[in-house]
């Protein structure tokens, strides 16, 4: 789950599947599949896909807040143990 959340965060920050893929050193189709799986799992759409860009939906913005909190907890836990 941590990897999926990191992927979501990278896409949300970059607002680009391609740039997120470059940042994470994985393929763009892997990024797209991961986001699609998250959207299916949570039964919502996190990104509005436009011709040459994407933007976060209101649900995506809310999800990003939780993702940031969860990843901060992961980092704290890893630092502790």
N, C-alpha and C positions, 0 to 999 in steps of 0.2 A: 504494500500500500504506500509506503514511503516514496518509492520510485514514481508511482503514479502522481502523487501530490507534488513532487519536485518537478515532474514534467508539466503538470498544470501550471505551476507557479512560473516556470520559465516561459511558457507560451503567453501567459497573462502579462508578464513583464515586457516581453519582446513584442507582443501583439503580432507574432509571426511564427508559423509552424516551422518554416525553414531556418530562421535565426535561432529558435529554441533548439532545433536539431543540431545545428552547428555548435551551440553553447554546451550541449549535453553529450556531444560526440556520438549521436545515434542517428539513424536514418529518419528522414521526414515522414515516410509512411509509418514508421514505428510511433512517431509522435502523434500522427493523426489517429492511429488505431487506439492508442492509449487514451486520448481525449474522448474518442467515440465510446470506448468502453466505460469511462467515468460517467459520461452523459447517459448512457444506457442504465448503468448501475443506479444512478440517482434520479432517473426518469425526468431529466430536464435538459435544456440546452444552455451551455455556458458561454458559447461564442456565437456571434452573428458573423457568418461568413459572407463577405462581399467579394466583388470581382478580384480586387488586388489587395485586400486587407481584411482584417478581422477586428472585432471589438467585443468586449465583455458584455453579456446580457446583465440585467439586474441580479439574476440568480448567480451568474458568474462572479460578480463583484462581491456578493455575500459569501459565496464559497471561498473566494480568495482570502477573506478575513479569517475564516476557520483554518484554511490551509496554512497560513502564516503562523497562527497560534500552535497548530499541531507540529509543524516543522521546528518551531522554536523549542517545544517540549522534547522532541527527538534530539535536538542538538544539546539541550541541557542534560538529558539522560546519558547521552554518549560521553559528554564531558565528565559526568559524575562517575560513570562506570567504565 
